[in-house]
Amino acid sequence: MTSEKNNRSLSGRVTSNKTNKTVTVLVERRIKHPLYGKYITRTKKYHAHDEGNQYVIGDTVVIEECRPISKTKSWMVTQLVTTNVQE
């Protein structure tokens, strides 16, 4: 029997990469207001582990929940969805 845990994963945009081996990812989600029915955008920032310091500001990435790495980091970047091309 395999005891593989299904970790949560979110998709968001990298907003900061100033710290070593850490990126800040902005995740947006749309919820429906319970009374008025209007869709509202809610945002939250997560600190995610980036081992190779390879992600830059503007990249869209997928982050996955993992064990706590530090006081604020319990997410890890798993894949790059789109890259930020500066020309």
N, C-alpha and C positions, 0 to 999 in steps of 0.2 A: 504494500500500500504506500502510495506517495503522499507525503505531507507537505505539498507545495502550497504556500499561502498566496492568495490573490490580493496583491497590493493595489491600493488606489492609485490611479494615474490621472494627471491633469495636463492640459495644454495651455501654454501662455507665452508671453513675450518677455525677453530679457531686457530689464531696465537698468541694471548696473552690474559691472564686473570688476569693481575696484578692489575688492578683497581677494586674498589669495585662496584659490581653490573653491570659491563661492560665487554664485551668481544670484541676483535677485530677479525673480520671475513674477510678472504681473498676470494674474489669472482673472479673466472676466467671465461672468455668468449672467444670464438673463432670467429674471423671475417675474412672475405675474403678480401684480398688486392684488391682495385678497379682496379689497372692497371696490376699487375703481377699474380693475381689469387691465390697466396699462402695464406694458412691459418695462421693467426697470433694469438697468445694468448695474450689477454689484461687482466690485473689484476687491481683490485681496492680494497681498504680496507674500511670497514664500521665499525663504533662503534655501537654495539647492546646491548640492555638492557637485563641483565641476573639477574632476581630478587633473585634467590636463590644461586647464585655463584656456580652452579652445573656443568658447562661445563669446560672442561680442554683442554689444547693445543693438537691439532690433531683431535678433534672431528669434524665430518661433520654435519652441522646444517642447518636448513631453517630459514631465517630471513624474517620478514614482516614489511613493512613500517607502521609507526604510527605517532602520533602527536609528535612534538619536545619535548624531555624529558630534554635535556640540549643543550648547544651550538653546540656540535658535534653529539649528539645522536638523531636520528629520526627513528631508526629501533629497532625491538624487536625480540628476539629469540622465535620461535614458536614450533619447534620440533627438536629432535635429530634423525639424519639419521643413522649414524654409530658412534661408540665410539672408542676411542684410547685405545687399550689394550697394556699395558706395562708389559712384562714378564721378 
